[in-house]
Amino acid sequence: NAGVMQNPRHLVRRRGQEARLRCSPMKGHSHVYWYRQLPEEGLKFMVYLQKENIIDESGMPKERFSAEFPKEGPSILRIQQVVRGDSAAYFCASSSSGGRTEAFFGQGTRLTVV
Amino acid sequence: GQQVMQIPQYQHVQEGEDFTTYCNSSTTLSNIQWYKQRPGGHPVFLIQLVKSGEVKKQKRLTFQFGEAKKNSSLHITATQTTDVGTYFCAGRVNRDDKIIFGKGTRLHILP
């Protein structure tokens, strides 16, 4: 059973370009969380999705950021018109339910905006 | 909004000494989880506590959940170099709620 797969592992974008980060949850998991982590800092909640639904996006910036988890395919975190301040590690985690189960993390995508 | 606070932010200990990190929530939690992140790695689940006053042990690690379900602690006995990393607590207010992480405690082991 493959773990949570994130790709790409490293992504370099120029200012103004778009960044697309993908997350394939563990098999059977329908709950996905996205977190952002700056160097030497904690995990900041961005968005919580269940299949095709955004449950909580209170941590997402109002502009340029969007997330989806379609019925088929991976969850996508999309950042439009990237700026230097978007440089960070973005982790996705999945769980089998939003209840009592643990979250399994992917290895993250390290985004660098140049 | 819901906050999970964790202290200390950093801890340096001599190898063989004990280590404790504390987690406090502004609201009552449905459950609390602990994760470990090695330098350059991703968070890995350690344990989950659900019941008020619950205590769980994993070898040298002891996890506690407070009676009011608002605080938790992780204690490591006789630290080893393999314990290096950042320890995060994470809580849920409701069963189907987002997981909110504390800022983590970064543990450094001095040989």
Interface residues (C-beta under 8 A of the other chain):
Chain A: Y33 Y35 E40 E41 G42 L43 K44 F45 Y48 I55 D56 S58 F91 A93 S97 G98 G99 R100 E102 A103 F104 F105 G106 Q107 G108
Chain B: G1 Q6 N31 Q33 Y35 G41 H42 P43 V44 F45 Q48 V50 F88 A90 R92 R95 D96 D97 K98 I99 I100 F101 G102 K103 G104 R106
